[in-house]
């Protein structure tokens, strides 16, 4: 490896798996390779659904060791991104107070109404810009208010910040992820102090805010020894919410684009210069999360490929390609469900719940695996269409192309259906967008790439993509949309 090419490790943790990727970045080169992948299996305990954070940390250490094997023991930096909203609590000695609660845990049921009794939903949205989701950190903290753990806690660290603390011994709260807590004002890009005060949430629990590109410390000597890396190895703050990193890796060379970050969730929307805080935006359940370089990720959360993942699990892990080939032979838009419905949030019995939703809305009930898979993919494409159309109208910002990044880029049928539904070209790729965005922020911190446009230009030149042109008009999708709305 030449001296002008640097090696960066991207720790990228998704809701179902984690991976450590190695990115090699030069003045006009960008290569990414997987060093290690490990499962992320939540555990249902007597107290509820919990993340196995120690297993995840072990996977990170194994991944850094494997990354050193790829690079000859040299890493120029490490960055960490993960899913949002969840956190670990530390005591006065910095020790973890139990496994972090999973956002799909039932503890936040009915909590939003208690919050809204103090801060009405409209005021909460105009102050924080965040869509209603039952698992937002604000609701989790409200649910935990009387718990012994929270009473003992001296520090709260969001998941990537917790892992960074274990690696370096230094604490911080990265801004893009903090913006998912519903405790950040997207206009000031600082804490929503009034909201927190009225709800009795102690912002002193949070470590100081950090920006993508800031230094996060260096690997502790014990970590360097355990991983076999040649120290010192700096850790760099990246867009630690995986969606922030993924949107940074959208290879857009034009300004009029929408994005869909696909995986367990679909996050569909626009990149804006300022938040949209209107009542119409709140009613449409759009969120204003913070991105790189002062941008706002204006998007809607859609249940995503979680629907299919849960069906596949229920069916005993059949081969996905066979399911998709069968789905392609099923008539289009025979039955659709609302892919944003909280009915589908919890794990378990997903095929039956999808069938029940179709039955309840008076549509044909999908019975075979192929029919259920096609229902899911049509429903996701329809939800993508609604999000892209609604975002344009609410923000007054038109688009000419839709970029799909993340795991869904491997699903050619979903990509084509999204192009058909939106009536717009879809450019699919890169698949490992979050890891690439993670790597590029590290590289930028070390002066190898320029601004956000420069990062995206490098991605467009070096990463493969597939373009899908829309087929036919969107009339049948509009009809399905109306049918779904009528069945709600």
Number of C-alpha atoms within 10 A of each C-alpha: 9 6 6 9 18 22 25 27 30 32 30 28 27 18 18 14 14 22 23 29 27 29 28 22 23 17 13 13 13 19 15 19 15 18 22 20 19 18 15 19 15 18 14 13 8 7 9 13 19 20 22 18 20 11 15 20 17 12 22 26 20 19 26 30 22 23 29 21 15 16 19 13 17 19 25 20 24 28 29 28 32 25 19 25 22 23 23 23 23 21 16 10 9 15 14 18 15 14 16 19 22 22 23 16 19 15 20 21 13 12 17 21 13 14 18 14 9 12 15 13 17 15 14 21 26 18 20 26 30 30 24 19 15 21 23 21 23 23 25 24 21 18 19 15 14 10 10 10 16 18 11 13 19 17 21 24 24 28 25 31 26 24 22 27 19 17 23 20 15 16 23 21 22 26 26 29 28 26 27 25 24 29 25 26 23 26 18 8 17 14 20 19 15 11 21 16 11 11 16 12 16 11 16 10 15 17 17 12 15 18 20 25 21 15 17 26 18 21 24 19 13 11 19 20 13 13 19 18 22 14 17 15 20 18 25 28 30 33 32 32 31 27 30 28 29 26 28 27 31 30 28 22 14 10 12 14 20 27 28 32 29 24 21 21 21 29 24 27 27 27 23 17 14 16 23 24 23 15 13 11 23 20 12 15 19 27 28 31 31 30 26 21 12 13 17 23 27 27 26 27 23 23 24 25 20 23 23 21 18 19 25 19 13 16 13 8 11 13 9 14 10 11 17 19 14 16 23 17 11 15 11 17 18 16 27 31 27 23 28 19 10 12 13 19 17 14 14 13 14 24 22 15 14 26 20 15 20 22 15 13 18 14 17 13 20 22 12 12 18 19 22 26 25 30 27 28 29 27 26 27 26 27 28 29 25 18 26 24 16 18 25 15 12 15 17 9 14 16 17 13 22 29 24 31 29 25 20 24 24 15 14 14 19 21 27 21 26 29 25 24 26 26 21 19 20 28 24 28 26 27 23 19 28 32 31 28 28 35 33 32 29 33 27 18 19 14 10 18 21 16 12 16 16 14 23 22 18 22 27 18 12 14 16 12 17 13 17 18 17 19 14 10 12 17 11 14 22 16 12 20 21 11 17 20 12 10 16 10
